[in-house]
Every structure is written in structure tokens, then in C-alpha cells.
């Protein structure tokens, strides 16, 4: 029903890890299903990072969805990540991803409004408003901007936040870790609302590849606890926005 885009102002702050982690915790936290979509205009990394095949992928989907994007078409081209969540990976070539998005980004983002209890969570990599992935941002229900609380990430974050606010794109900030600068200061300086903090874990890829632990254990693990809290806050924000639109 909702389409959530996750990206960053600067390379490699943890956007992919957040997208994967939220997808894995989404159903357990929100009682809704999630589909993870890789739509990074610089090229996909999920297949290599998480041991998935290079196809089917976003490229194969584009070949069957030139006129209509169906739920069955999406599901057919997904692979199961950690045996828990359907994942639509992107080709490793950035030019190929950009070409695919140029023809279907808008349909991809808006299609989830027709899919009932299924939400789309998209990793769009670096947020560039002059690329094909910008169409995903323009149509998303919520853009999550990911940053590490470091000075070198703050300057590009501030510039990006100003642009997003000018274009009235619903955006929030998620910090990866809480050091060396307080995440609240990052949010205050950038002007973005702080949604929360994902725990920094040097073994995050291994943890995500293993999938969400049993519910009885997961609430005691810091990484999964922070991901569940973020998922819950996202759902609450989307519900409030939906209620406001209905009231209007």
C-alpha cells in the first residue's frame, strides 16, 4: 500500500543495511507484508552481498512490465532474501539500472497503492534529484535519509535537506549509530525530523543475512530492536499522513 524510499546524501552510510533490516522486521512489527526493491542508479550490490542470483532482477521485470506493472509480475522477478522477504535485485551496472528506471520508475513507485497489505521498501542509494531515481522520490510516501553522525556527512546532508524541503518531499532522518555527534544535533542542523537511530554493528551484513531471529530473542538484540522501533515509527507516520489525506 505504501512506497518507502531509503537513500543517503553521501555514499556508504548504511542505506542498504537499513532497507534490508526494515524489510526483514516489517511484517513482525507492522503485521503487513514488505517487498524489498533495489533501485540504486549506481548499480546493485544486494545479489553479491547477500548471496542472491544476478537474475531475475529489475531488468527482467522491465521486459514484462512495459505497459502494466502487476503484483504477479513483481513476485515472479523477486528472490527470497534470508528465506524471509521477497527481494527485487538490481543489475550491477549503473547505466542499466538508470535505463530501466527511466521507463518504469513512476509505475514502480505508484503501483503499491493498489497492492493492499503489501508495502514497498526501496534502496535508492545516493539521493540525486537529477537522475532517474528521482522519479521514485517524487512518488514515494516517505523518503528516509540515512546518515552517520559525522561532520563530513553533515554538510551534504544540510544541502540535500534544503532541496527536499523546497520540493515538499516527505522526508525524515535516520542515523546509523549515535557517535561521535548526537543524532539530535544532526537533525537540528539539517532541519530534518529524526525518526530514530539504527544500531551500528560491524557484523551487520552477517546478521542480516541470517534473517530475523526468533521473536523471543530478537527484542533482546540491539540491532533488531532498533530496526523494529524504526519500522513501528514509520508505520505510525504513514498512518497519520493517510488519515490527514482522508480528512482533507
Secondary structure, DSSP 8 states (H G I E B T S, - for coil): --EEEEEESSTTSSHHHHHHHHHHHHHHHHSSEEEEEE--TT---HHHHTT--S-S-HHHHHHH-SS---HHHHHHT-EEETTTEEEE---S-HHHHHHHHHHHHHHHHHGGGGSTTEEEEEEEEE--TTSTTHHHHHH-SEEEEEE-SSHHHHHHHHHHHHHHHHTT--EEEEEES--SS-HHHHHHHHT-EEEEEE---TTHHHHHHH----HHHHTTSHHHHHHHHHHHHHHHHHHHHHHHHHH-
